[in-house]
Amino acid sequence: MSGVRGAILGGGAASRFGGKPKGLERVGGERMLDHLVDAVAQATGERPFLVANGPQAATWLPDLEVVPDVLPGRGSLGGIYTAVMHAGDRPVLVVAWDMPFVPGALLAALVAGADGYDVYLPQSGGRRGVEPLCGVYGPACGPAIRERLEREDYRAVGFHAAVRVGTLRLADVRRYGDPAQLFYNVNTADELTEAEAMWRQRA
């Protein structure tokens, strides 16, 4: 047992996906939700809980605990806040449910490296430099995130100056694949088609 809980963020209204729950879509014949439940469980040693507000969320995977947002309508940062608060005094590994290529081994590396930090994220090579929707968040993040939410600052990295932040180096992330693919997220039907094509190329 790692001591770290796991949480999957079930997203918001999915307006760019016609309002349908994205995580239930299949890539490579498997629902994204199912893939990520297995990947998170591999990294933490226990089943994750799902942060979701959909009225049917409890039916998506009946043995999965569903937790609604503490503060609805605050975007992905609100989802991270809910995960942190529900995890109590334990750190929580958070992953967005629309990332079909995140492997359990990468998540395990994040769990292994998180000790001594309040936030531990993989470097991504993208515009933010890190991927905030795939990382470990400690209890100290709760008050720091709440303060930003009350200021209506919904940036996923907006609270970082108030906590200890560590990163898994890009060179280490690349051991698990191309970061652009590892952290690829499905927001539209076209991106779902692209993800399927990427999966077939990998296979």
TIZATI-39713 format. One line per 2 residues: number of its first residue (from 1); their letters; for each residue x, y, z of N, C-alpha, C. Coordinates in steps of 0.001 Angstrom, whole numbers, padded with zeros to 6 digits. Each point is the difference from the previous one (the first is absolute). Layout:
REM TIZATI-39713
NUM> A> X Y Z X Y Z X Y Z | ...
END
This chain:
REM TIZATI-39713
1> MS> 000838 -001192 000000 -000838 001192 000000 000878 001250 000000 | -000321 000955 -000857 000824 001191 -000151 -000335 001083 001016
3> GV> -001195 -000044 000596 -000454 001083 000855 -000650 001118 -000774 | 000053 -000073 -001320 -000591 001011 -000863 -001336 -000517 -000529
5> RG> -001031 000812 000107 -001291 -000361 -000588 000007 000334 -001490 | -001020 -000435 -000690 -000118 000292 -001418 -001350 000618 -000306
7> AI> -000005 000948 -000922 -001250 000649 -000411 000018 000224 -001504 | -001115 -000251 -000625 -000171 000285 -001417 -000986 001146 -000120
9> LG> 000397 001028 -000743 -000853 001176 -000167 -000941 -000220 -001177 | -001294 -000022 000299 -001008 -000302 -001012 -000402 001164 -000872
11> GG> 000687 001100 000088 -000239 001106 -000919 -001253 000789 000300 | -000241 000987 -000848 -001144 000890 000194 -001125 -000305 -000959
13> AA> -000488 001033 -000673 -001176 -000146 -000851 000305 -000644 -001347 | 001276 -000131 -000361 000402 -000596 -001276 -000724 000669 -001166
15> SR> -000032 001326 000016 -000746 000740 -001013 000548 -000239 -001402 | 001315 -000232 -000104 000593 -000253 -001310 -000208 -001437 -000453
17> FG> -000589 -000818 000865 -000237 -001406 -000325 -001501 -000294 -000001 | -000792 001029 -000231 -001434 -000179 -000074 -000652 -000332 001317
19> GK> 000710 000286 001117 -000559 -000277 001312 000101 -001448 000445 | 000545 -000871 -000843 000123 -001414 000365 001194 -000199 000940
21> PK> -000095 -000972 000918 001129 -000271 000899 001181 -000591 -000765 | 001039 000797 -000159 001130 -000386 -000860 000681 -001282 000451
23> GL> 000148 -000153 001291 000758 -001133 000507 -000609 -001343 -000306 | -001244 -000023 -000447 -000648 -001264 -000352 000253 -000395 -001453
25> ER> 000637 000917 -000755 000346 -000326 -001381 001180 -000981 -000016 | 000067 -000761 -001073 001014 -001056 -000103 001157 000412 -000901
27> VG> 001183 -000337 000440 001209 000121 -000810 000689 -001352 000054 | 000225 -000597 -001159 000588 -001335 -000019 -000908 -001059 000590
29> GE> -001304 000229 -000091 -000972 -000980 000487 -000291 000067 001490 | 000643 000927 000715 -000182 000114 001451 -000454 001406 000359
31> RM> -000962 000091 000909 -000415 001324 000447 001174 000699 000684 | 000111 001293 -000245 001076 000750 000635 -000090 -000108 001517
33> LD> -001197 000039 000546 -000179 -000119 001446 000580 -001305 000511 | -000295 -001099 -000656 000489 -001303 000461 001519 -000073 -000053
35> HL> 000573 000525 -001089 001459 000002 -000114 000631 000755 001164 | -000550 001164 000326 000610 000836 001034 -000232 -000557 001395
37> VD> -001139 -000627 000236 -000204 -000664 001294 001084 -001048 000221 | 000280 -000806 -001016 001032 -001028 000124 001382 000623 000174
39> AV> 000291 001073 -000747 001315 000636 000085 000230 000621 001370 | -001018 000675 000528 000128 000624 001321 000117 -001070 001087
41> AQ> -000788 -001055 -000116 000079 -001087 000988 001382 -000653 -000015 | 000590 -000125 -001181 001354 -000553 -000109 000999 000862 000770
43> AT> -000187 001314 -000052 000950 000919 000620 -000197 000147 001498 | -001236 -000108 000472 -000285 000272 001415 -000285 -001250 000820
45> GE> -000342 -001095 -000658 -000326 -001219 000725 -001436 -000071 000459 | -000844 000942 -000433 -001414 -000037 000366 -000836 000674 -001073
47> RP> -001284 -000281 000015 -000898 000584 -000986 -000136 001498 000237 | -000014 000795 -001062 -000193 001438 000170 -001469 000337 000222
49> FL> -000262 001245 000346 -001369 000505 -000017 -000149 000923 -001204 | -001230 000263 -000368 -000297 000799 -001176 -000639 001319 000413
51> VA> 000597 001105 -000404 -000587 001321 000231 -000879 000313 -001197 | -001314 000016 000212 -000933 000190 -001113 -001326 000519 000523
53> NG> -000681 000765 -000839 -001281 000583 000374 -001167 -000508 -000839 | 000278 -000821 -000990 -001054 -000495 -000875 -001044 -000804 000766
55> PQ> -001266 000145 -000353 -001061 -000709 000729 000095 -001514 -000114 | 000669 -000493 -001040 000143 -001443 -000192 001380 -000506 000420
57> AA> 000791 000829 000640 001398 -000354 000285 000133 -001290 000795 | -000922 -000248 000894 000086 -001200 000833 -000165 -001280 -000814
59> TW> -000548 000097 -001201 -000213 -001187 -000835 001156 -000256 -000961 | 000925 000943 -000124 001072 -000138 -000982 000935 -001153 000333
61> LP> 000263 -000190 001260 000797 -001121 000489 -000486 -000248 001419 | -000962 -000900 000170 -000762 -000081 001251 000811 -000184 001280
63> DL> 001201 -000589 -000097 000773 -000202 001226 000930 001167 000307 | -000113 001085 -000762 000867 001151 000194 -000714 001054 000843
65> EV> 000681 000504 001029 -000567 001071 000809 -000052 001284 -000821 | -001156 000665 000001 -000182 001245 -000744 -000120 001156 000981
67> VP> 000784 001047 -000227 000023 001163 000881 -000338 001243 -000832 | -001073 000716 000310 -000316 001224 -000748 000912 001146 000422
69> DV> 000128 000977 -000875 000842 001155 000296 -000446 000716 001278 | 000957 000334 000829 -000278 000782 001202 -000514 001384 -000387
71> LP> 000635 000577 -001012 -000377 001315 -000516 -000239 -000147 -001502 | -001219 -000260 -000421 -000267 -000246 -001419 000308 001226 -000862
73> GR> 000285 -000276 -001267 000189 001069 -000964 001323 000713 000079 | 001002 -000619 000635 001325 000633 000119 001035 -000646 -000907
75> GS> -000433 -000726 -000996 000928 -000568 -000961 000876 -001102 000575 | 001114 -000257 -000669 000877 -001094 000415 000613 000254 001369
77> LG> 000275 001257 000335 000556 000289 001329 -001008 -000360 001082 | -001273 000223 -000267 -001021 -000415 000957 -000034 -001504 000177
79> GI> 000250 -000740 -001073 000068 -001449 000097 001196 -000454 000810 | 001150 000644 -000213 001189 -000325 000792 -000267 000294 001468
81> YT> -000635 001127 000281 -000321 000363 001380 -000889 -001052 000650 | -001002 -000463 -000723 -000884 -001039 000534 000779 -001271 000309
83> AV> 000899 -000390 -000898 000801 -001200 000226 000874 000140 001239 | 000630 001156 000148 000861 000249 001158 -000818 -000055 001296
85> MH> -001149 000638 000010 -000814 000040 001208 -000532 -001390 000351 | -000395 -000771 -001014 -000547 -001331 000273 001085 -000962 000484
87> AG> 001232 000225 -000428 001105 -000883 000418 000406 000235 001446 | -000450 001093 000597 000288 000263 001408 001467 000272 000258
89> DR> 000602 -000778 000885 001399 000247 000373 000979 -000804 -000851 | -000484 -000571 -001083 000871 -000767 -000905 000203 000757 -001305
91> PV> 001163 -000131 -000625 000169 000554 -001339 -000930 -000727 -000971 | -000271 000640 -001130 -000882 -000621 -000981 000595 000142 -001399
93> LV> 000033 -001101 -000708 000419 -000025 -001398 -001220 000325 -000849 | 000089 001082 -000760 -001130 000502 -000778 000295 -000165 -001488
95> VA> -000983 -000532 -000740 000128 -000141 -001450 -001333 000365 -000650 | 000052 000796 -001068 -001208 000322 -000751 -000456 -001222 -000791
97> WD> -001307 -000171 -000106 -000517 -001238 -000587 -000014 -000011 -001519 | 000513 001042 -000624 000013 000030 -001469 001410 -000154 -000552
99> MP> 000896 -000635 000780 001374 -000258 -000432 000171 -001513 -000213 | -000192 -000476 -001219 -000012 -001452 -000210 001355 -000677 -000034
101> FV> 001093 000776 000001 001316 -000613 -000168 000887 000088 001236 | -000516 000429 001115 000809 000078 001227 000220 -001420 000532
103> PG> 001239 -000446 000114 000263 -001362 000481 000150 -000059 001519 | -000317 -001151 000552 000146 -000197 001432 001424 000191 000473
105> AL> 000975 -000361 -000828 001404 000127 000403 000391 001457 000209 | -000510 000898 -000847 000275 001425 000177 -000645 000508 001286
107> LA> -001219 -000413 000249 -000674 000414 001230 000745 -000514 001227 | 000519 -001213 -000084 000775 -000551 001111 001264 000824 000244
109> AL> 000618 000498 -001072 001184 000845 000147 -000356 001313 000689 | -001171 000536 -000287 -000440 001223 000675 -000226 -000255 001479
111> VA> -000639 -001102 000325 -000221 -000347 001405 001333 -000172 000722 | 000942 -000669 -000650 001305 -000269 000616 000794 001274 000239
113> GA> -000184 001011 -000846 000801 001213 000116 -000624 001109 000807 | -001240 -000206 000465 -000765 001096 000606 000388 000334 001429
115> DG> 000719 -000875 000668 000325 000224 001406 000803 001301 000161 | -000419 000829 000938 000689 001249 000251 -000569 001192 -000745
117> YD> -001017 -000239 -000831 -000630 001075 -000759 -001502 000043 000296 | -000598 001181 -000196 -001456 000124 000094 -000658 -000274 -001342
119> VY> 000707 000292 -001070 -000448 -000290 -001361 001166 -000640 -000745 | -000267 -001094 -000685 001048 -000640 -000796 -000586 -000329 -001363
121> LP> 000530 000662 -001039 -000568 -000080 -001334 001051 -000427 -001016 | -000425 -000616 -001089 000937 -000319 -001072 000238 001221 -000876
123> QS> 001246 000223 -000389 000269 001005 -001018 -000592 -000501 -001319 | -000520 000947 -000787 -000757 -000403 -001182 000574 000473 -001322
125> GG> 000820 001038 000025 000473 000574 -001242 -001020 000924 -000643 | -001171 000169 000639 -001046 000864 -000524 000146 001424 000498
127> RR> -001038 000813 -000241 000075 001425 000301 000154 000274 001497 | -000581 -000854 000858 000120 000214 001444 001254 -000643 000571
129> GV> 000602 -000881 -000768 001209 -000671 000467 -000266 -001241 000819 | -001193 -000103 000588 -000393 -001159 000795 -001424 -000388 -000377
131> EP> -000394 -001215 000398 -001364 -000453 -000231 -000746 -000090 001336 | -000800 001030 000341 -000656 000030 001312 -001137 -001002 000167
133> LC> -000489 -000575 -001099 -001097 -000968 000112 000503 -001432 000017 | 001262 -000150 000395 000592 -001326 000177 001111 000163 001027
135> GV> -000357 -000020 001285 001007 000241 001021 -000482 -000335 001391 | 000890 000172 000951 -000285 -000308 001405 -000135 001307 000777
137> YG> -001074 000099 000773 -000310 001193 000782 -000141 -000380 001473 | 000704 000732 000866 -000051 -000265 001424 -001041 000839 000717
139> PA> -000255 -000292 001280 -001026 000708 000769 000213 001509 000065 | 001254 000465 -000025 000260 001442 000074 -000559 000764 -001194
141> CG> -000321 -000717 -001067 -000566 000665 -001178 -001417 000501 000265 | -000699 -000618 000943 -001386 000385 000251 -000178 001483 000278
143> PA> 000615 000534 001053 -000152 001429 000288 000531 000894 -001121 | 001106 -000408 -000626 000585 000818 -001066 -000929 000080 -001201
145> IR> -000606 -001121 -000361 -000935 000003 -001131 -001262 000783 000361 | -000503 -000205 001209 -001222 000700 000410 000186 001515 -000099
147> ER> 001178 000474 000390 000266 001434 -000055 -000069 000515 -001443 | 000528 -000779 -000952 -000048 000412 -001399 -001424 -000071 -000543
149> LE> -000736 -001026 000386 -001381 -000124 -000467 -000851 001168 000495 | 000232 000414 001233 -000765 001125 000540 000334 001302 -000712
151> RE> 001188 000056 -000602 000389 001157 -000802 -000421 -000156 -001469 | -000692 -001094 -000291 -000449 -000327 -001358 001175 -000159 -000960
153> DY> 001096 -000497 000532 001165 -000349 -000807 -000054 -001514 -000198 | -000438 -000429 -001166 -000236 -001416 -000238 001141 -000678 -000762
155> RA> 001137 000667 -000113 001154 -000626 -000644 000468 -001197 000818 | 000243 -001100 -000677 000384 -001229 000702 001343 000118 000704
157> VG> 000827 000957 -000410 001312 000185 000634 000058 001309 000785 | -001120 000680 000136 -000015 001329 000609 000380 000050 001459
159> FH> -000115 -001115 000699 000286 -000035 001436 001406 -000492 000312 | 000787 -000307 -001013 001283 -000672 000222 000979 000808 000846
161> AA> -000095 001320 -000043 000945 000810 000768 -000169 -000190 001501 | -001151 -000536 000419 -000287 -000147 001428 000358 -001378 000552
163> VR> 000478 -000911 -000853 000304 -001362 000439 001348 -000443 -000560 | 000458 -001166 000462 001258 -000569 -000480 -000284 -000839 -001246
165> VG> 000579 000390 -001124 -000269 -000666 -001272 001254 -000726 -000478 | -000157 -001258 -000340 001079 -000776 -000600 -000445 -000531 -001350
167> TL> 000963 -000360 -000843 -000342 -000502 -001322 000801 -001250 -000354 | -000653 -000867 -000742 000666 -001132 -000631 000599 000522 -001302
169> RL> 001309 -000078 -000130 000694 000608 -001128 -000498 -000543 -001338 | 000043 000868 -001010 -000484 -000381 -001319 000737 -001222 -000532
171> AD> 001286 -000080 000279 000772 -001157 -000461 -000528 -001293 000623 | -000449 000077 001240 -000562 -001180 000665 -001401 -000304 -000521
173> VR> -000775 001046 -000271 -001333 -000207 -000569 000113 -000727 -001330 | 000994 000373 -000795 000150 -000586 -001331 000332 -001492 000025
175> RY> 000367 -000509 001147 000221 -001447 000112 -001295 -000774 -000229 | -001118 000676 000191 -001304 -000653 -000120 -000700 000308 -001315
177> GD> 000626 000849 -000826 -000587 000340 -001286 000162 001473 -000310 | -000567 000401 -001130 000018 001396 -000426 -000974 000788 000873
179> PA> 000466 001039 000711 -000906 000754 000872 -001232 000539 -000720 | 000150 000382 -001260 -001149 000518 -000750 -001090 -001053 -000121
181> QL> 000384 -001266 -000037 -000980 -001078 -000065 -000427 -000450 001395 | 000956 -000098 000907 -000329 -000433 001364 -001100 000864 000607
183> FY> 000073 001315 -000237 -000937 000937 000619 -001054 000506 -000995 | -000140 -000719 -001101 -001028 000360 -000980 -001375 -000133 000645
185> NV> -000810 001053 -000113 -001335 -000086 000589 -001071 000201 -001070 | -001083 -000722 000160 -001080 -000047 -000981 -001087 000984 000399
187> NT> -000143 001079 -000769 -001030 000998 000279 -001101 000045 -001049 | 000273 -000515 -001193 -000955 000065 -001094 -000092 -001359 -000688
189> AD> -001024 -000150 -000845 -000154 -001240 -000756 001186 -000210 -000940 | 000510 001086 -000569 001161 -000120 -000884 001227 -000482 000770
191> EL> 000161 000481 001222 001142 -000442 000806 -000156 -001454 000428 | -001236 -000455 000170 -000217 -001419 000288 000437 -000850 -001192
193> TE> -000348 000440 -001205 000428 -000696 -001215 001526 -000015 -000104 | 000615 001128 000322 001461 000085 -000039 000635 -000919 001039
195> AE> -000601 -000063 001185 000521 -000879 001040 -000071 -001459 -000434 | -001078 -000369 -000662 -000129 -001372 -000492 001077 -000298 -001045
197> AM> 000260 000976 -000865 001055 -000191 -001006 001370 -000126 000666 | 000228 000785 001042 001264 -000081 000741 000136 -001358 000660
199> WR> -001095 -000512 000559 000035 -001302 000658 000345 -001096 -001011 | -000616 000076 -001170 000269 -001020 -001024 001452 000045 -000459
201> QR> 000543 001215 -000106 001398 000131 -000406 000919 -000595 001070 | -000322 000249 001263 000788 -000572 001108 -000089 -001507 000000
203> A> -001217 -000510 -000216 -000209 -001459 000025 000751 -000697 -001133
END
